[in-house]
Amino acid sequence: MVTIMEKSQITLPVEELPAKWYNILPDLPEPLPPPKEPETGPPRAEFLARTMINECLKQEMANERWVLIPEEIRELYIHMGRPRPLYRAKRLEKRLGLKRVRLYYKREDLSPTGSHKTNTAVVQAYYALKEGKTTLSTETGAGQWGTALAYAAKLLDLECVIFWVKSVYDWKVDRRILMKLLGAKVYSSPSKETNIGREVLSKNPNHSGSLGIAISEGLEYAKTHKGCVYCLGSVLNHVLMHQTIIGLETIKQFDLIDEKPDLIIGCLGGGSNFGGIALPFIGEVLRGKRECEFLAAQSLAAPNLIKGEYRYDFCDVAEHTPLLKIYTLGHKIEMPPIKADGLRYHAAAPIISLLRHHNLVKAIAYPIDEKSIFEAAKIFLQNEGWLPAPESSYAIRAGIDKALEAERAGEEKVICMNISGHGFLDLMAYKEKLECR
Ligand SMILES: Cc1ncc(COP(=O)(O)O)c(C=O)c1O
């Protein structure tokens, strides 16, 4: 007989799907610095109010700690396989020779389009439809957010237009096909569809693109097309709040087996999957209900939390957005392409930045060659059997390193990694990085 403590898969029945999202704003150690208008140019907040979903902008500044998830959205969550399981990495533990350290991972890779991004995509599509919109525009880096929004738009019978960072658009042919199968229009960014795209191309016709440029294109497209709203897949407060469904489920799952994680790890680009798993736990730390540490795994291509400055900056290259107080490398910085392109963003979410400023979140960054990252992904695949997305493999690398460190120090530790996505549409990256032919 297998007891619940020994089970390697901890599942929640659908009735246990959380009914509310967690909003960390009232629990933060200091009020979140508000967005600011830059000294020159048109008013940015007004621009966002015209191009984004009203309900999401309202949620951006919500004061209440718990925000009810509309029943229709809970149904969509259940339809796409929530609650998702938490796994104990027993085979990986054995392979690493762990005796004192227990490793767990949350399965956001089990999403229909392959990542956690569907958790906010269906919410944004739902509110857009309620507000009478017909089209969603967006940017995408790794392609996971674009696919998630294309999926959500199709479920709710909306159009979807995606600006996809060129360096990734060019090689992720299979993911492009999936977006198109889901009915989306997909442009390589910088594109000729927008003023900002044309301007960048006129200076450099071979520009490899960046998330900052693609965001500017998505915003401009929404501004210039009737019935269209712009949706963002990371960084903003409401996106992180929608993603707390991950951490809220994970808390229930650990409670079920009477286990208390000491360290939560997620990869971090803008901060949505990391925030999603970590914020509900951080909230309990801030309210004196638990002790736990939090580690964000990054790339040295975009080590915003490590090498960035904590200051007001724009979220996009064309400076359409208001200024937000964020750890930033500068919104015009050029970052080298990496396979985990979803981690290549110049800044971290305001909420994560504030928590980092208060030393409640730690960060680690791995070399641009990504060798150690793909090695970790291979060990995970060969022992646990699941193929992680390149981005998620940063969390796995950090999880393995921290587990071995604790084991060597003779510490008992419980570590939980968030597997933000699967890698089935990233096999070309595996082929190249692991020389697998
Ligand atoms: C699978 C996956 N994980 C992580 C990320 C990083 O984004 P965020 O920091 O918002 O979770 C991305 C971004 O595209 C992604 O596709």
The ligand as a MOL file (V3000), in Angstrom:
LIG
                    3D

  0  0  0     0  0            999 V3000
M  V30 BEGIN CTAB
M  V30 COUNTS 16 16 0 0 0
M  V30 BEGIN ATOM
M  V30 1 C 8.1300 28.1170 -20.6320 0
M  V30 2 C 8.4510 29.5090 -20.1700 0
M  V30 3 N 8.9270 29.6830 -18.9290 0
M  V30 4 C 9.2470 30.9070 -18.4740 0
M  V30 5 C 9.1200 32.0270 -19.2600 0
M  V30 6 C 9.5390 33.3540 -18.7220 0
M  V30 7 O 8.5020 34.2410 -18.5160 0
M  V30 8 P 8.0260 34.6340 -17.0830 0
M  V30 9 O 9.2450 35.1350 -16.3450 0
M  V30 10 O 7.0120 35.6720 -17.2720 0
M  V30 11 O 7.4830 33.3910 -16.4430 0
M  V30 12 C 8.6230 31.9050 -20.5650 0
M  V30 13 C 8.4340 33.0870 -21.4360 0
M  V30 14 O 8.0960 33.0370 -22.5490 0
M  V30 15 C 8.2880 30.6130 -21.0260 0
M  V30 16 O 7.8230 30.4250 -22.2630 0
M  V30 END ATOM
M  V30 BEGIN BOND
M  V30 1 1 1 2
M  V30 2 1 2 3
M  V30 3 2 2 15
M  V30 4 2 3 4
M  V30 5 1 4 5
M  V30 6 1 5 6
M  V30 7 2 5 12
M  V30 8 1 6 7
M  V30 9 1 7 8
M  V30 10 2 8 9
M  V30 11 1 8 10
M  V30 12 1 8 11
M  V30 13 1 12 13
M  V30 14 1 12 15
M  V30 15 2 13 14
M  V30 16 1 15 16
M  V30 END BOND
M  V30 END CTAB
M  END
